[in-house]
Each structure stands twice: as structure tokens, then as C-alpha cells.
Amino acid sequence: MEFREKIYKRLSGVIHPELKQDIVSLNLIDFFEENENELRIGLLFRRKKDPMSGTVRKMTELAVREVVAEQKKVEVFVVEKEENPEKAIDGLALVKNIVAIASGKGGVGKSTVSVNLAVSLAKNGYKTGLLDADIYGPSLPKMFGMEDFVPDMKKVGNKDFIVPPEKYGVKVLSIGFFVDPSQALIWRGPMATGAIKNLLQDTLWGELDFLFIDMPPGTNDIHLTLVQNIGLSGAVIVTTPQMVAVADAVKGINMFLNEKIGVPVIGVVENMSWFVPSDDLNKKYYIFGRGGADYISETMNVPVIGRIPINEQICSGGDSGVPAAVSGNEALEREIESLCSFFIEEFSKTSETHIPHIVETKN
């Protein structure tokens, strides 16, 4: 690993006490100069007189000395500039909470849950955003009826930012807005994770109460990149009642709860809990069995915050771009509204004790 890369890796663990993000993600490093005998780093804060500047400067200096030791003289200083519009804008700066919607297994309806939870929260007055992080199989453009949409760009300072579209009160962004949907993305891991970081940090999300990230299935590079580069407020796990899905969901929970990651699991959502025929809404057929989410709740000490049935209107709504949360089907909307209420209830509990942080990993 190159010297500069080692320095930046260590600095990704220096957290701004007020903004709760690391100085690398916040793009506060304005100046980096090294020679044989000296290393100089300049920090440029968004506010001209940031009350945390002295603390952050000292933390930065200590972090750099851990890497440099006695090899070089270290100087960390605060850059004074009258204006810096590019640095003043950070796509995630006004996002209060970032929540991952994840599953260990594909095909359990994670995107369905993501869309309907985000739309339901927006209906209830929360400022909400949703990022499609499934690089290889983006589905949100279709589920929002925006398959042909191309986002606008806005230049701030010397940098171009993506302006996310808004539908049903939710700001939405997906790699699907930028690629041909008929073509498969043949990207290695670093390209995919780099794309996710760009979509997150180079988008003008504005002020949001919640930014949901619709994660790809499994526990892979993208998951690790997100916990290493942004402070997740929590995760929601989606499963079906089937034990084969439950087993993978448990793996996903264990990943987030791992002591090196420490992201709280807000709750489990059981999708496809039962089948409701459209000609008789009082009947329930448990096609995929029963008790999957309850098993997870009992063994992992994670609450069940929602159960969503199989229904023709959920399927057709996903294809037509009309989520169940705004479908006009009272029974379905009640189920989604219940999920929304339990999510807020459980999130408020975890937010009292969890401080979002950047995970520092070692090679």
C-alpha cells in the first residue's frame, strides 16, 4: 500500500464531532504535500469559523503521526479562504439518517419493501430518499415508472452533481438511470463499489430525514464499502417465511452486528407472508410456510416490524410503477402503514444509543 493511501486510510477514521462523518468523506482535506522530510496537510472546513476545527486539526495530526512515526515532520493546519463553493456542498451533508435495506438472499422482495417503506414515510411527512445500490440488477426505475428518465446535472463550484428526481415524495437514484437496461454491466468489484460511492456522495440529496439504500443480495464488497465510507444509522433485513431465506437473512444480520461493523438491525420484514386471492381478501394461503421472521426474532433478538402478503396488485404495481403504498387498495396500504409505524418506533429506540460511525478496516 502506498504511503499516501495509508495516510488517507487512517484519516478515514477521524470523525468530525458535529457532522458525524470522517474528514475524507466530507472532503475536508484541501492540501496534501509531502517530501523526503516533511508532510503538510491543510484542512478546509465548510464554515469559515467551524467550532470543531481545532479539535479536528489535533485529531488529524495524531492520526497522521501514528502512520508517520518519526519518519517525517508533520504539520496539519486549517486553510483560510473567503469562499469555496465546491467544498461548501456535500451531497450527504443534510441527510440525517442512512438506513440499509438488505437481505442475504436474492428474490425475497427487498426492493418492494424499500420502495413501499420510503413512499409510506413520505406520505407521513418525512423527507425521504432512496438509492438503488444493486448495480448488476437495478429495479427502481421500473418500480417508480421512470425507465426512460435521465437525471439533470448541476455544477456547484467546479464539480458536477446529480439532481435526483422525486416521485411520490421520494428522491430516487439508480445506476439504471445511466445505463442501457437491456445490457448487462460487466464490472469487477472495485468498479461497482466506486459507482455506489459516486452515486451517494455526488448527488444533491438535500435535506432528508431518511436515505434508504436498497442493497444487493449477499454480503459482499458493496456492503463493506458502505459501512467503511458512510455512517449507517441502521439496517432493515428482508426475508420470506422459507427457512432457506431465513438462513441467509441470519448471515446478513450477523454481518451488520459484527463487532467490527456495529450497525444496529432495526428490524426484520417478512415479505410474501401469505397469499391473498383478489376475489376473497379474507382468505390467507401460507404458500412459503410460516414462522420464518418469528424464528429470526427469537434467535437473533431482532423485532419483526412488518409482514407483507403476496398480492396481485403488489406485483402489477411493481411493473407499472405504482407502489402498493399509494395503490388505493386499503388492505395493502394498511399493511404498509403498519410497517412504517413499527419502523419509526424501533428506529427511535436504536437511535438513542447508536452513533453512526465510519468503520476502519485493516488489510
C-alpha positions as CSV (number, residue, x, y, z in Angstrom):
1,M,0.0,0.0,0.0
2,E,1.4,3.4,-1.0
3,F,2.3,5.9,1.7
4,R,-0.4,8.4,0.7
5,E,-3.0,5.7,0.6
6,K,-2.0,4.6,4.2
7,I,-2.4,8.2,5.4
8,Y,-5.9,8.5,3.8
9,K,-7.0,5.2,5.2
10,R,-6.0,6.3,8.7
11,L,-7.7,9.7,8.2
12,S,-11.0,7.9,7.2
13,G,-11.2,7.1,10.9
14,V,-11.1,10.8,12.0
15,I,-14.7,11.8,12.7
16,H,-15.9,15.4,12.7
17,P,-17.7,15.5,16.2
18,E,-20.6,17.6,15.0
19,L,-21.2,16.2,11.5
20,K,-20.6,12.5,12.5
21,Q,-18.7,11.8,9.3
22,D,-15.0,11.2,8.6
23,I,-12.9,14.0,7.1
24,V,-12.2,12.1,3.9
25,S,-15.8,11.5,3.1
26,L,-16.5,15.2,4.0
27,N,-13.8,16.2,1.5
28,L,-12.1,18.4,4.1
29,I,-8.6,17.6,3.0
30,D,-7.7,20.6,0.8
31,F,-4.0,20.4,0.8
32,F,-1.6,17.3,0.9
33,E,2.1,17.8,0.3
34,E,5.0,15.5,1.2
35,N,8.7,15.5,0.6
36,E,11.5,13.5,2.0
37,N,11.5,15.2,5.4
38,E,8.1,16.8,5.8
39,L,4.3,16.1,5.4
40,R,1.9,19.0,5.3
41,I,-1.9,18.7,5.3
42,G,-4.4,21.6,5.1
43,L,-8.0,21.2,6.2
44,L,-10.7,23.4,4.7
45,F,-13.9,23.5,6.6
46,R,-17.3,24.3,5.2
47,R,-17.9,27.1,7.7
48,K,-15.3,29.8,7.9
49,K,-15.2,29.6,11.7
50,D,-16.0,25.9,12.4
51,P,-16.1,25.5,16.2
52,M,-14.7,22.0,15.8
53,S,-11.8,23.0,13.6
54,G,-9.2,23.0,16.4
55,T,-10.3,19.6,17.7
56,V,-10.4,18.0,14.2
57,R,-6.9,19.5,13.4
58,K,-5.5,17.9,16.5
59,M,-7.2,14.6,15.8
60,T,-5.8,14.7,12.3
61,E,-2.3,15.4,13.4
62,L,-2.4,12.5,15.9
63,A,-3.8,10.1,13.3
64,V,-1.0,11.0,10.8
65,R,1.7,10.7,13.4
66,E,0.5,7.1,14.1
67,V,1.5,6.3,10.5
68,V,4.5,8.5,10.0
69,A,6.0,8.0,13.5
70,E,9.4,9.7,13.4
71,Q,10.0,9.4,9.7
72,K,8.9,12.9,8.8
73,K,8.0,16.2,10.4
74,V,4.2,16.6,10.4
75,E,2.2,19.9,10.1
76,V,-1.6,20.0,10.0
77,F,-3.1,23.4,9.6
78,V,-6.5,25.0,8.8
79,V,-6.8,26.6,5.4
80,E,-8.4,30.1,5.5
81,K,-10.3,31.0,2.3
82,E,-13.0,33.6,1.8
83,E,-15.1,31.3,-0.4
84,N,-15.1,27.8,-1.5
85,P,-18.4,26.8,-3.1
86,E,-17.3,23.4,-4.2
87,K,-16.3,22.4,-0.6
88,A,-19.4,24.0,0.8
89,I,-21.6,21.4,-0.8
90,D,-21.6,17.8,0.2
91,G,-24.2,15.6,-1.2
92,L,-24.9,13.8,2.1
93,A,-24.3,16.8,4.4
94,L,-28.0,17.4,5.1
95,V,-29.0,13.7,5.3
96,K,-29.9,12.9,8.9
97,N,-30.1,9.1,8.8
98,I,-28.9,6.5,6.3
99,V,-30.5,3.1,6.5
100,A,-29.6,-0.1,4.5
101,I,-32.4,-2.4,3.3
102,A,-30.7,-5.7,3.0
103,S,-31.1,-9.5,2.7
104,G,-28.8,-12.4,2.5
105,K,-30.7,-13.9,-0.4
106,G,-32.0,-12.5,-3.7
107,G,-35.6,-12.6,-4.8
108,V,-37.2,-12.0,-1.4
109,G,-38.7,-8.7,-2.4
110,K,-36.1,-6.3,-0.9
111,S,-36.8,-3.6,-3.5
112,T,-40.5,-3.9,-2.9
113,V,-40.0,-3.3,0.8
114,S,-37.6,-0.4,0.1
115,V,-40.0,1.4,-2.3
116,N,-43.1,1.0,-0.1
117,L,-41.4,1.9,3.1
118,A,-39.9,5.0,1.6
119,V,-43.1,6.1,-0.1
120,S,-45.1,5.4,3.1
121,L,-42.7,7.5,5.2
122,A,-43.0,10.3,2.6
123,K,-46.8,10.1,2.9
124,N,-46.4,10.6,6.6
125,G,-44.4,13.8,6.2
126,Y,-40.8,12.5,6.4
127,K,-38.3,13.8,3.9
128,T,-37.1,10.6,2.2
129,G,-34.7,9.4,-0.4
130,L,-33.9,6.0,-1.9
131,L,-30.7,4.8,-3.6
132,D,-30.7,1.7,-5.7
133,A,-27.3,0.0,-4.8
134,D,-28.0,-3.1,-6.8
135,I,-25.5,-2.3,-9.6
136,Y,-26.0,-5.5,-11.5
137,G,-29.8,-5.7,-11.3
138,P,-31.3,-2.2,-10.7
139,S,-35.1,-2.3,-10.4
140,L,-36.1,1.0,-9.0
141,P,-36.5,2.8,-12.4
142,K,-39.2,0.3,-13.4
143,M,-40.8,0.2,-9.9
144,F,-41.2,4.0,-10.0
145,G,-42.2,4.1,-13.6
146,M,-39.1,6.1,-14.6
147,E,-37.3,3.7,-17.0
148,D,-36.6,6.4,-19.6
149,F,-35.6,9.1,-17.1
150,V,-32.2,10.8,-17.3
151,P,-31.3,12.9,-14.2
152,D,-30.2,16.5,-14.6
153,M,-26.7,17.7,-13.5
154,K,-25.9,20.8,-11.6
155,K,-22.5,22.4,-11.3
156,V,-21.5,23.7,-7.9
157,G,-18.2,25.4,-7.9
158,N,-16.0,23.2,-10.2
159,K,-17.9,20.0,-9.6
160,D,-20.9,18.4,-11.2
161,F,-23.6,16.9,-9.0
162,I,-26.5,14.7,-9.9
163,V,-30.0,16.1,-9.2
164,P,-32.2,13.2,-8.1
165,P,-35.8,13.1,-9.4
166,E,-38.6,13.0,-7.0
167,K,-41.7,10.8,-7.2
168,Y,-44.4,10.0,-4.6
169,G,-42.5,12.4,-2.4
170,V,-39.3,10.3,-2.6
171,K,-36.0,11.4,-4.1
172,V,-34.8,8.4,-6.2
173,L,-31.5,7.5,-7.8
174,S,-30.3,4.3,-9.6
175,I,-27.5,3.3,-11.8
176,G,-30.4,2.2,-14.1
177,F,-30.9,5.9,-15.0
178,F,-27.5,5.9,-16.7
179,V,-27.1,2.6,-18.4
180,D,-28.9,0.6,-21.1
181,P,-31.4,-1.6,-19.3
182,S,-31.0,-4.3,-22.0
183,Q,-27.3,-4.6,-21.4
184,A,-25.6,-6.4,-18.5
185,L,-23.0,-4.5,-16.6
186,I,-19.7,-6.4,-16.7
187,W,-17.9,-4.7,-13.9
188,R,-15.4,-6.0,-11.4
189,G,-15.9,-5.3,-7.7
190,P,-13.9,-2.1,-7.4
191,M,-15.8,-0.5,-10.4
192,A,-19.2,-1.4,-8.8
193,T,-18.2,-0.1,-5.3
194,G,-16.8,3.1,-6.9
195,A,-20.0,3.7,-8.7
196,I,-22.0,3.4,-5.5
197,K,-19.7,5.8,-3.7
198,N,-20.1,8.3,-6.5
199,L,-23.9,8.0,-6.6
200,L,-24.1,8.6,-2.8
201,Q,-21.6,11.4,-2.5
202,D,-22.0,13.2,-5.8
203,T,-25.8,13.6,-5.6
204,L,-27.6,16.7,-4.2
205,W,-29.9,14.8,-1.8
206,G,-30.7,18.0,0.1
207,E,-32.3,17.8,3.5
208,L,-33.6,14.3,4.2
209,D,-34.8,12.6,7.4
210,F,-34.0,9.1,5.9
211,L,-32.0,8.0,2.9
212,F,-32.7,4.3,2.3
213,I,-30.2,2.2,0.4
214,D,-31.7,-0.8,-1.5
215,M,-28.7,-3.2,-1.2
216,P,-27.8,-6.0,-3.5
217,P,-28.2,-9.5,-2.1
218,G,-25.5,-11.2,-0.1
219,T,-22.7,-9.8,2.0
220,N,-20.1,-8.5,-0.5
221,D,-17.8,-5.7,-1.4
222,I,-20.6,-3.1,-1.8
223,H,-21.8,-3.8,1.7
224,L,-18.3,-3.4,3.2
225,T,-17.7,-0.2,1.1
226,L,-20.8,1.4,2.5
227,V,-20.0,0.7,6.1
228,Q,-16.4,1.8,5.6
229,N,-17.3,5.1,3.9
230,I,-20.5,6.3,5.4
231,G,-22.1,6.1,8.8
232,L,-25.1,3.9,8.6
233,S,-27.8,4.6,11.2
234,G,-29.2,1.1,10.9
235,A,-30.3,-1.8,8.7
236,V,-33.6,-3.5,7.9
237,I,-33.5,-7.1,6.9
238,V,-36.0,-8.6,4.5
239,T,-36.8,-12.3,4.3
240,T,-39.6,-14.7,3.3
241,P,-41.0,-17.3,5.6
242,Q,-38.9,-20.1,3.9
243,M,-36.1,-21.4,6.1
244,V,-33.7,-21.3,3.2
245,A,-34.3,-17.5,3.0
246,V,-34.2,-17.2,6.8
247,A,-30.7,-18.9,6.9
248,D,-29.3,-16.3,4.6
249,A,-31.1,-13.4,6.4
250,V,-29.4,-14.5,9.6
251,K,-26.0,-14.2,7.9
252,G,-26.9,-10.7,6.8
253,I,-27.8,-9.8,10.4
254,N,-24.6,-11.3,11.7
255,M,-22.6,-9.1,9.2
256,F,-24.2,-5.9,10.5
257,L,-23.9,-6.9,14.1
258,N,-20.3,-7.9,13.8
259,E,-18.2,-6.1,16.4
260,K,-16.0,-4.6,13.7
261,I,-19.0,-3.1,11.9
262,G,-21.6,-2.4,14.7
263,V,-24.6,-1.4,12.7
264,P,-27.8,-2.0,14.6
265,V,-30.5,-4.0,12.9
266,I,-33.8,-2.0,13.3
267,G,-36.0,-5.0,12.4
268,V,-37.0,-7.8,10.1
269,V,-39.6,-7.5,7.4
270,E,-41.3,-10.8,6.3
271,N,-42.3,-10.5,2.6
272,M,-44.6,-13.0,0.9
273,S,-46.0,-14.0,4.3
274,W,-49.2,-15.3,2.8
275,F,-51.2,-15.2,-0.4
276,V,-54.5,-13.2,-0.6
277,P,-56.6,-14.0,-3.6
278,S,-58.1,-10.9,-5.2
279,D,-61.6,-12.5,-5.2
280,D,-61.6,-13.1,-1.5
281,L,-59.5,-10.8,0.7
282,N,-60.5,-12.7,3.8
283,K,-58.6,-15.8,2.8
284,K,-54.9,-16.5,3.5
285,Y,-52.8,-19.2,2.0
286,Y,-49.3,-19.7,3.5
287,I,-47.5,-20.7,0.3
288,F,-44.0,-20.4,1.7
289,G,-44.7,-21.7,5.2
290,R,-45.0,-19.8,8.4
291,G,-42.8,-18.6,11.2
292,G,-39.6,-17.5,9.4
293,A,-39.5,-14.0,10.7
294,D,-40.5,-15.2,14.2
295,Y,-37.6,-17.6,14.2
296,I,-35.2,-14.8,13.4
297,S,-36.7,-12.6,16.0
298,E,-36.4,-15.2,18.7
299,T,-32.9,-16.4,17.9
300,M,-31.3,-13.0,17.0
301,N,-33.3,-10.8,19.3
302,V,-34.4,-8.6,16.4
303,P,-38.0,-7.3,16.2
304,V,-40.4,-8.1,13.4
305,I,-41.6,-4.8,12.1
306,G,-43.8,-5.9,9.2
307,R,-45.4,-8.7,7.2
308,I,-46.3,-8.1,3.6
309,P,-48.6,-10.6,1.8
310,I,-48.4,-11.8,-1.8
311,N,-51.0,-9.9,-3.8
312,E,-51.6,-9.5,-7.5
313,Q,-51.7,-5.7,-7.0
314,I,-48.2,-5.6,-5.4
315,C,-46.8,-7.5,-8.4
316,S,-48.6,-5.4,-11.0
317,G,-47.8,-2.2,-9.1
318,G,-44.1,-3.0,-9.2
319,D,-44.3,-3.5,-13.0
320,S,-46.5,-0.4,-13.7
321,G,-44.7,2.0,-11.3
322,V,-47.5,2.4,-8.8
323,P,-46.3,1.1,-5.3
324,A,-48.7,-0.6,-3.0
325,A,-48.4,2.2,-0.5
326,V,-50.3,4.5,-3.0
327,S,-52.3,1.9,-4.8
328,G,-55.7,2.7,-3.4
329,N,-56.0,-0.8,-2.0
330,E,-57.0,-0.2,1.6
331,A,-55.9,-3.6,2.9
332,L,-52.5,-3.3,1.3
333,E,-52.0,0.3,2.4
334,R,-52.8,-0.7,6.0
335,E,-50.0,-3.3,5.9
336,I,-47.5,-0.8,4.6
337,E,-48.7,1.8,7.0
338,S,-48.1,-0.7,9.9
339,L,-44.6,-1.3,8.6
340,C,-43.9,2.4,8.5
341,S,-45.2,2.9,12.1
342,F,-43.2,0.0,13.5
343,F,-40.1,1.1,11.6
344,I,-40.2,4.6,13.2
345,E,-40.9,3.1,16.6
346,E,-37.9,0.7,16.5
347,F,-35.6,3.2,14.8
348,S,-36.2,5.7,17.6
349,K,-35.0,3.1,20.1
350,T,-31.8,2.3,18.3
351,S,-31.0,6.0,17.5
352,E,-31.0,6.7,21.2
353,T,-27.9,4.6,21.7
354,H,-26.2,4.2,18.3
355,I,-23.9,6.9,16.9
356,P,-23.3,6.3,13.2
357,H,-19.6,5.9,12.5
358,I,-17.1,5.0,9.8
359,V,-15.7,1.5,10.1
360,E,-11.9,1.4,9.9
361,T,-10.6,-1.9,8.5
362,K,-7.1,-3.1,8.2
363,N,-5.6,-5.1,5.3
